[in-house]
Amino acid sequence: MHRKFVVQLFAEEWGQYVDLPKGFAVSERCKVRLVPLQIQLTTLGNLTPSSTVFFCCDMQERFRPAIKYFGDIISVGQRLLQGARILGIPVIVTEQYPKGLGSTVQEIDLTGVKLVLPKTKFSMVLPEVEAALAEIPGVRSVVLFGVETHVCIQQTALELVGRGVEVHIVADATSSRSMMDRMFARLTSRSNGDHSDHE
């Protein structure tokens, strides 16, 4: 049996350790650590409506001018929510500090969503979300989209994977302020067991 580890680098900017993607080279002195994986990595299976939940993360008006390709991710997000309604898939929506950052953009139709919650932490995995997931029998997969890829999307994916949930990140429905952040987050998520990048 091989023991697996994740290499983490201390990011001064965020004041915490972050996972390094495979193949990432460090060219200057820095703090790194090895963290043993505490979960069994699984391969992703097919999505089944009865065992899937859609997570829409922080698609808010205040992010519109700052996020790359925001109009495109709104368009894809709309189609995802339409598909969820047609297939009867529950949808959970979060809004990061809505008092300051505004509500979900008007183009995103929230008709019939299971939950819309404000949050002040990066991950969508709030106690209310955990309670909602517990009410849905047999949840195996989460389809995750929104902003920002390198913060809230990544932290949500990592928490869900840590709980044994398959996470499918919709690549053309997620973005960040910079393409480097978006790409780095997608690589990091893949190195942590989320191998889905649906475009």
Salt bridges, closest charged atoms under 4 A:
ASP58 OD2 - LYS119 NZ 2.91
GLU61 OE2 - ARG64 NE 2.65
GLU107 OE1 - ARG64 NH2 2.97
ASP109 OD2 - ARG85 NH2 3.68
GLU130 OE2 - ARG163 NE 3.01
GLU135 OE1 - LYS114 NZ 3.64
GLU148 OE1 - HIS150 ND1 3.79
GLU148 OE2 - ARG177 NE 2.91
GLU159 OE2 - LYS121 NZ 3.72
GLU159 OE1 - ARG163 NH1 3.27
GLU166 OE2 - ARG140 NE 3.62
GLU166 OE1 - HIS168 NE2 3.69
ASP181 OD2 - HIS150 NE2 3.45
ASP197 OD2 - ARG186 NH2 3.22
ASP197 OD2 - ARG190 NE 3.33
GLU199 OE2 - ARG186 NH2 3.32
